[in-house]
Amino acid sequence: MWLSPVYPSPQDDNGYDISDYQGIEPVFGSLADFDELLEAVHARGMRLVMDLVVNHTSDEHPWFTESRSSTDNPKRDWYWWRPARAGHPAGAPGAEPTNWRSAFSGPAWELDEPTQEYFLHLFSRRQPDLNWENPEVRQAIYAMMRWWLDRGVDGFRMDVINMISKDTALPDGAVVGDDGLADGSSYYTCGPRIHEFLQEMHREVFTGRADRLLTVGEMPGVTVEEARLMTDPARGEVDMVFQFEHVQLDQGLTKWDVHPLRLTALKASLGRWQAGLAEVGWNSLYWNNHDQPRAVSRFGDDGAYRVRSATMLATVLHLHRGTPYVYQGEELGMTNVPFASIDDFRDIESLNYYAEAVALGADPGAVLAALRVMSRDNARTPMQWDATTHAGFTTGTPWLPVNPNHDVINAEAARADEGSVFHHYRRLIALRHTEPAVAHGDFTMLLPDDERVYAFTRSLDDVQLLVLGSFSSEPVEVSVPQGEAWAGAELLLGNVARDISPVDLPLAPWEARVYRRVIAPAADLARGEYKS
């Protein structure tokens, strides 16, 4: 179980702005409550992973309070401080030390009036970036991590961890857009010391501890080649990565420039990652998380085919090689939210984008339409437990209203329905535990040019699995290479009830099927001893 940040925070960015790394936000409870949760998790044979946010802190963290107090404070160098650009008075347009754009709109530098210097914030202006070049910063972070592990935590999901190493020259980037700002990510994504820092972290924090620990690095912009290095066990960095390539395929220059997903592009991307990490390294598998809109609304059909498209997406994902992640409500087929106006949003990224785009002359209705599709708030509404007020999540007032469809889509209803998305996820998880080819088998992409059918095989020893998924609202003919070899194969799992199940049977809208067959070892064939 991975918890998003539960530390004390002003909640400028939903807790990813941490003001105390060794406490619990009072709205969630106390350290005693956390210890009780951890004990109960372990008693069930489960493990708990904390969200580690150490690229930046909150501007209310004591480290930053000290750092900004004066230019000669000992902690001044714990963050990235720079004077105004040469020839520009502090605070004047274009005076920022670089022309980098923040991920949350506007410049990535904020002027501190008392000291007349700027601090770097790749995200919100209330999230100043830590300076990992300073060894005192690194040692303070490692000590904090050890403190949580000593408490019994089982590992960390590391937020934007591949951004901790910056090019210390802080060069300008090439200007993109009309605001004079640049994408500076090439100077802080997988920077010059990233492998050194991750290896040092591994030595200082994880070496000598039990094998039960898990480390997963969220790494926007990471390449397959870099990910293979990061996750090579021999190098001692992280166990697996979250990469973003496949969830950016339906976007243009920005995430708000949305266009339909091309299935061939998705297969090319996921197939490349399967091949790139086949021999060394490991990947995370996901459609949803706290930063992504709901997958069934984004890649499936959240109307008439909601259940079927949600289960098809799950089947295709979970049968890939890697570790699947299930985000809260994904196992229920929770959907995007029908936000009525900008007043319904809470996400700082969405609010900043709306304000900036409208100020630059964009049509407010068009901006709102993009937010409804891509805003992170789609994933952040309360969990839908039942059909009662606030979906059974609280008797108080939640931070966001629950999705109006909670009277139909909720955990209570899903548990009672064997045909629900929930029970399909249970069957997928059981299959991963009982069929070794799912976890350990080779991966081979089929039909790479088909825009409607996602097909691949998984092979381990004499077992081969065939996975078929329809990304269409119409019936689709299937033509699998060497399809005759699958005659009589066992249908292990599907999301459409069928009396017959030959591989060449047309796929119904959003149908998924998983077949299993046993193939003859070459030596047995040579001796004529193999029987199907």
C-alpha positions in Angstrom: 0.0 0.0 0.0 1.4 3.3 -1.1 0.3 6.4 0.8 0.4 9.8 -0.9 2.0 12.4 1.5 0.5 12.3 4.9 3.1 14.7 6.5 2.3 18.1 7.9 1.7 20.5 5.1 0.0 23.8 4.2 -1.6 21.8 1.4 -0.7 24.2 -1.4 -0.1 21.1 -3.6 -2.2 18.4 -1.9 0.5 17.6 0.6 3.4 17.5 -1.8 4.6 20.6 -0.1 5.9 19.2 3.2 6.6 21.3 6.2 7.8 18.5 8.5 9.2 15.2 7.2 8.9 13.5 10.6 5.3 14.0 11.5 1.7 13.4 10.4 -0.7 16.1 9.1 -3.2 16.6 12.0 -6.2 16.3 9.6 -5.1 12.7 9.1 -4.3 11.9 12.7 -1.1 11.5 14.7 2.1 9.5 14.7 0.4 7.1 17.1 -2.4 6.6 14.6 0.2 6.0 11.9 1.9 3.4 14.0 -1.4 1.7 14.6 -2.1 1.6 10.9 1.4 0.2 10.2 0.9 -2.5 12.7 -2.4 -3.5 11.3 -1.0 -3.5 7.7 1.8 -5.8 8.8 -0.6 -8.1 10.7 -2.4 -8.7 7.4 0.8 -9.7 5.6 0.8 -6.4 3.7 3.5 -3.8 3.4 3.4 0.0 3.4 5.3 2.5 1.2 5.6 6.2 2.1 5.7 9.0 -0.5 9.1 10.6 -0.3 9.2 14.2 -1.6 12.8 15.4 -1.4 13.3 17.4 -4.6 11.5 20.3 -2.7 9.9 21.2 0.6 7.2 23.6 1.6 8.2 27.2 2.0 7.0 26.7 5.6 9.6 24.0 6.3 12.0 25.1 9.1 14.9 24.5 6.7 13.6 27.1 4.2 12.5 29.5 7.0 16.2 29.5 8.0 17.5 29.6 4.5 15.5 32.7 3.6 16.2 34.5 6.8 19.4 36.1 5.5 22.0 35.6 2.8 24.6 34.5 5.3 22.5 31.9 7.2 24.2 28.5 7.3 21.2 26.9 5.5 21.2 29.5 2.7 22.9 26.9 0.5 20.3 24.2 1.3 18.2 25.7 -1.5 18.9 27.3 -4.9 19.3 31.0 -4.4 20.5 33.4 -7.2 20.6 37.2 -7.7 18.7 38.9 -10.5 20.0 38.4 -14.0 22.9 40.8 -14.8 21.7 44.2 -16.0 18.2 43.6 -14.6 16.9 45.1 -11.3 15.4 42.4 -9.0 11.7 42.1 -9.6 11.8 43.5 -13.1 10.3 41.5 -16.0 12.9 39.0 -17.2 15.2 39.5 -14.2 14.8 35.8 -13.1 18.2 34.0 -13.1 17.0 31.6 -15.9 14.1 31.7 -18.3 12.8 28.3 -17.1 9.0 27.8 -16.8 7.5 26.2 -13.7 5.5 23.0 -14.1 2.6 24.9 -12.5 2.7 27.9 -14.9 4.8 31.1 -14.7 8.6 31.5 -14.0 10.4 28.8 -12.0 12.0 31.5 -9.9 10.4 33.6 -7.1 11.8 36.8 -5.7 12.3 37.0 -2.0 11.8 40.7 -1.2 13.8 41.0 2.0 17.0 39.5 0.6 16.4 40.6 -3.0 17.4 37.2 -4.4 15.4 34.5 -6.2 14.8 30.9 -5.2 14.2 28.1 -7.6 10.8 26.2 -7.6 10.3 23.8 -10.4 6.7 23.4 -9.2 4.6 25.8 -7.0 6.2 29.0 -5.7 5.5 27.5 -2.3 7.7 24.5 -3.1 11.3 25.7 -3.1 13.8 23.2 -4.6 16.4 21.6 -2.3 20.1 21.9 -3.3 21.3 18.3 -3.5 24.8 19.6 -4.3 25.1 20.4 -0.6 26.2 17.2 1.3 24.5 18.5 4.5 21.1 18.4 2.6 21.7 14.8 1.5 22.7 13.6 4.9 19.6 15.3 6.5 17.4 13.5 4.0 19.1 10.1 4.5 18.7 10.5 8.3 15.0 11.2 7.9 14.6 8.2 5.6 16.3 5.9 8.1 14.0 7.3 10.8 10.9 6.1 8.9 12.5 2.7 8.1 13.4 2.2 11.7 9.7 2.9 12.5 8.8 -0.1 10.3 8.0 1.5 6.9 8.6 -0.8 4.0 10.0 1.5 1.4 9.4 4.7 -0.5 7.8 6.0 -3.7 10.2 8.8 -4.6 8.5 11.9 -6.1 10.2 13.4 -9.2 13.4 11.9 -7.9 15.2 12.2 -11.2 15.1 16.0 -10.9 17.3 16.3 -7.8 20.5 16.8 -9.8 20.6 20.1 -11.7 23.1 21.5 -14.1 24.8 23.9 -11.7 25.5 26.4 -14.6 21.7 26.9 -14.7 21.6 27.7 -18.5 18.7 29.3 -20.2 16.5 27.1 -22.3 15.0 27.6 -25.7 11.9 29.8 -25.5 8.6 27.9 -26.2 5.4 29.9 -26.4 4.5 33.6 -26.2 5.4 34.2 -22.5 9.2 34.3 -23.1 9.7 31.2 -20.8 11.5 28.0 -21.7 11.3 24.3 -21.0 14.4 23.9 -18.8 13.9 20.2 -18.1 17.0 19.1 -20.1 19.0 20.8 -17.3 17.4 19.1 -14.4 15.9 15.8 -15.7 18.4 13.0 -15.0 21.0 15.6 -14.3 24.8 15.1 -14.2 25.0 13.6 -10.7 21.7 11.7 -10.6 23.2 8.2 -10.5 25.8 9.3 -7.9 23.0 10.6 -5.7 20.8 7.6 -6.0 23.7 5.2 -5.4 24.8 7.2 -2.3 21.2 7.1 -1.0 21.1 3.4 -1.5 24.3 2.9 0.4 23.4 5.3 3.2 19.8 4.2 3.7 19.1 0.8 2.4 22.3 -1.3 2.5 22.2 -4.0 5.2 18.4 -3.8 5.7 16.0 -6.6 5.0 15.1 -7.4 1.4 11.5 -6.5 2.1 12.1 -2.9 1.2 10.8 -1.4 -2.0 12.0 1.7 -3.8 10.2 3.2 -6.8 11.3 6.4 -8.5 8.8 8.7 -10.2 10.9 9.9 -13.1 9.2 12.3 -15.7 11.1 12.3 -18.9 13.3 9.3 -18.1 14.4 7.3 -21.2 14.4 3.5 -21.4 18.2 3.6 -21.4 18.3 5.7 -18.2 15.6 3.5 -16.6 17.6 0.4 -17.3 20.6 1.9 -15.4 18.4 3.2 -12.6 16.8 -0.2 -12.0 19.8 -2.5 -12.6 20.1 -4.4 -9.2 23.9 -4.5 -9.6 24.1 -0.7 -9.6 22.2 -0.2 -6.3 19.8 2.7 -7.2 16.1 2.0 -7.2 14.0 -1.1 -7.7 11.6 0.2 -10.4 10.6 3.5 -12.1 7.4 5.3 -12.9 7.8 6.7 -16.4 5.4 9.0 -18.2 5.8 8.3 -21.9 2.5 6.3 -22.4 0.4 8.8 -20.5 1.6 11.7 -22.7 0.6 10.2 -26.0 -2.8 11.9 -26.1 -1.2 15.4 -25.6 0.3 18.0 -27.8 2.8 20.6 -26.6 1.1 20.7 -23.2 -1.1 18.3 -21.3 -4.0 20.6 -21.9 -3.7 20.1 -25.7 -5.7 16.9 -25.8 -6.1 14.7 -28.9 -7.4 11.1 -29.4 -5.0 8.3 -28.4 -3.6 6.3 -31.3 -3.4 2.7 -30.3 -0.4 2.0 -32.5 1.5 4.8 -30.6 0.5 3.2 -27.3 1.7 -0.2 -28.4 5.0 1.2 -29.8 5.6 3.0 -26.5 4.8 0.1 -24.1 6.4 -2.4 -26.4 9.7 -0.4 -26.4 9.7 -0.4 -22.5 8.9 -4.1 -22.4 11.9 -4.8 -24.7 14.2 -2.3 -23.1 13.9 -3.7 -19.6 13.5 -7.4 -20.6 17.0 -8.5 -19.5 18.0 -5.9 -16.9 15.8 -3.6 -14.8 12.1 -3.4 -14.0 9.1 -1.2 -14.8 6.0 -0.1 -13.1 2.6 -0.6 -14.8 -0.1 2.0 -14.4 -3.0 3.8 -16.1 -4.1 5.9 -13.1 -2.5 7.7 -10.2 -3.1 11.0 -8.2 -1.7 13.0 -11.2 -3.7 11.4 -14.0 -7.4 11.6 -15.0 -9.4 8.4 -14.7 -8.3 5.8 -17.2 -11.8 4.6 -18.1 -12.8 8.1 -19.1 -9.5 8.8 -20.8 -8.7 5.6 -22.7 -12.0 3.7 -22.5 -15.8 4.4 -22.6 -17.2 5.7 -19.3 -20.8 5.4 -20.7 -22.4 2.3 -21.9 -19.2 0.3 -21.9 -17.7 1.5 -18.6 -17.4 -1.9 -16.9 -16.2 -3.7 -20.0 -13.6 -1.0 -21.1 -12.4 -0.7 -17.5 -11.8 -4.4 -17.3 -10.2 -4.6 -20.7 -7.7 -1.8 -19.8 -6.9 -3.7 -16.6 -6.4 -7.0 -18.4 -4.0 -5.5 -21.0 -2.0 -3.7 -18.3 -1.7 -6.4 -15.7 -0.6 -9.0 -18.3 2.5 -6.9 -19.2 5.8 -7.6 -17.6 6.3 -5.3 -14.6 4.6 -4.4 -11.3 1.0 -3.2 -11.7 -0.3 -0.4 -9.5 -4.0 0.0 -8.7 -5.0 3.5 -7.8 -7.9 4.1 -5.4 -11.2 3.7 -7.2 -9.6 2.3 -10.3 -10.8 -1.2 -9.2 -14.3 0.2 -9.1 -14.1 1.8 -12.6 -14.4 5.3 -11.1 -14.7 8.0 -13.8 -13.8 11.6 -14.4 -16.0 14.3 -12.7 -18.5 16.6 -14.4 -17.0 19.8 -13.0 -19.5 22.6 -13.6 -17.1 25.6 -13.3 -13.6 26.7 -12.4 -14.9 27.2 -8.8 -15.2 23.4 -8.5 -11.4 22.8 -8.9 -8.8 22.7 -6.1 -5.7 21.5 -7.9 -3.1 24.3 -8.1 -1.8 23.2 -11.5 -5.4 23.4 -12.9 -6.2 26.8 -11.3 -2.9 28.3 -12.4 -3.3 27.1 -15.9 -6.8 28.5 -16.1 -5.8 31.9 -14.8 -2.8 32.1 -17.1 -4.6 30.9 -20.2 -7.6 33.2 -19.8 -5.3 36.2 -19.1 -3.6 35.5 -22.4 -6.9 35.5 -24.2 -8.0 31.9 -24.4 -11.7 31.1 -24.4 -12.7 30.2 -20.8 -15.1 27.6 -22.0 -12.4 25.8 -24.0 -10.0 26.0 -21.1 -12.6 24.5 -18.8 -13.3 21.7 -21.3 -9.6 20.8 -21.2 -9.6 20.8 -17.4 -12.5 18.5 -17.3 -10.6 16.0 -19.4 -7.1 16.2 -17.9 -7.2 17.9 -14.5 -5.6 16.0 -11.6 -8.7 16.7 -9.5 -10.5 14.0 -11.5 -8.4 11.5 -9.5 -8.7 13.3 -6.2 -12.3 13.2 -5.3 -13.2 11.1 -2.3 -13.2 7.3 -2.5 -16.7 6.0 -3.3 -17.5 3.5 -0.6 -21.3 3.4 -0.8 -24.4 5.3 -2.1 -24.9 7.4 1.0 -24.1 11.1 1.4 -20.5 11.9 0.5 -20.2 8.3 -0.7 -19.7 7.1 2.9 -16.3 8.8 3.0 -17.1 11.3 5.7 -19.9 12.9 7.7 -18.2 16.2 7.3 -17.4 18.3 4.3 -14.8 16.8 2.0 -12.1 18.8 0.2 -13.8 18.1 -3.1 -17.4 17.0 -3.7 -17.8 13.3 -4.5 -18.6 12.3 -8.1 -22.4 12.4 -8.6 -22.3 8.8 -9.9 -21.3 7.4 -6.6 -24.9 6.2 -6.1 -24.1 3.6 -8.8 -20.3 3.3 -8.8 -19.2 2.4 -5.2 -17.4 -0.4 -3.3 -20.5 -1.8 -1.6 -22.3 -2.3 -4.9 -19.1 -3.7 -6.6 -18.5 -6.3 -3.9 -22.0 -7.6 -4.3 -21.7 -8.0 -8.1 -19.5 -10.8 -9.4 -19.5 -9.1 -12.8 -18.1 -5.9 -11.5 -14.8 -4.2 -12.2 -13.7 -5.0 -8.7 -14.1 -8.7 -9.0 -12.3 -8.7 -12.4 -9.3 -7.0 -10.7 -9.4 -9.8 -8.0 -9.2 -12.4 -10.8 -6.3 -10.6 -12.5 -4.4 -10.4 -9.2 -5.0 -14.1 -8.5 -3.8 -15.0 -12.1 -0.5 -13.1 -11.5 0.0 -15.2 -8.3 -0.9 -18.6 -9.8 0.5 -18.4 -13.4 4.3 -17.7 -13.3 4.3 -16.6 -17.0 2.4 -13.5 -16.0 5.1 -12.3 -13.7 8.2 -13.8 -15.3 7.4 -14.6 -18.9 8.9 -13.1 -22.1 6.9 -10.5 -23.9 6.1 -10.4 -27.6 4.0 -7.7 -29.2 1.6 -8.8 -32.0 -0.4 -6.8 -34.5 1.7 -3.6 -34.0 -0.1 -1.8 -36.8 -3.7 -2.6 -35.7 -5.5 0.5 -34.5 -8.2 -1.4 -32.7 -6.8 -4.6 -31.2 -4.0 -4.8 -28.6 -2.4 -8.3 -28.7 0.7 -9.9 -27.3 2.0 -13.1 -25.9 3.8 -14.0 -22.6 6.0 -17.1 -22.6 7.8 -19.0 -19.9 9.2 -22.5 -20.4 6.5 -24.6 -22.0 3.6 -22.2 -21.2 2.4 -19.4 -23.5 -0.3 -16.9 -22.9 -2.1 -14.8 -25.5 -3.7 -11.5 -24.5 -6.3 -9.8 -26.7 -7.9 -6.5 -26.0 -10.4 -4.5 -28.1 -10.1 -0.7 -28.0 -13.2 -0.3 -30.1 -16.9 0.3 -29.5 -17.7 -2.0 -32.5 -17.1 -5.7 -33.0 -13.6 -6.4 -34.3 -12.3 -9.3 -36.4 -9.1 -10.9 -35.0 -6.3 -12.3 -37.1 -3.5 -13.4 -34.8 -0.3 -14.6 -36.5 -0.2 -18.4 -36.5 -3.7 -18.3 -35.0 -4.2 -22.0 -35.8 -1.6 -22.9 -33.1 -4.1 -21.6 -30.6 -6.9 -23.9 -31.6 -8.2 -25.5 -28.5 -6.3 -23.2 -26.2 -7.8 -22.6 -22.7 -9.6 -19.3 -22.1 -8.1 -18.3 -18.7 -9.9 -15.0 -18.3 -12.3 -12.8 -20.1 -14.7 -9.9 -19.6 -17.5 -11.3 -21.8 -19.4 -14.5 -21.0 -19.1 -17.0 -23.8 -20.1 -20.6 -24.4 -17.3 -20.9 -27.1 -14.0 -19.1 -27.2 -11.9 -19.8 -30.3 -9.1 -17.2 -30.8 -10.5 -16.1 -34.2 -13.9 -15.4 -32.8 -14.6 -11.6 -33.4 -14.0 -9.5 -30.3 -17.0 -7.8 -28.9 -16.8 -4.0 -28.1 -14.1 -3.5 -25.4 -13.6 -7.3 -24.9 -10.6 -8.8 -23.3 -9.4 -12.4 -23.4 -6.4 -14.3 -22.0 -5.6 -17.7 -23.5 -3.2 -20.3 -22.2 -1.6 -23.2 -24.1 1.3 -25.6 -23.4 3.9 -25.8 -26.2 6.1 -28.7 -26.9 9.8 -28.5 -25.8 12.0 -28.9 -28.8 13.7 -32.1 -27.4 10.3 -33.8 -26.9 9.2 -33.0 -30.5 12.4 -34.5 -31.8 11.7 -37.7 -29.9 8.1 -37.7 -31.0 7.1 -37.9 -27.3 5.0 -34.8 -27.0 1.3 -34.8 -26.6 -0.8 -31.7 -26.6 
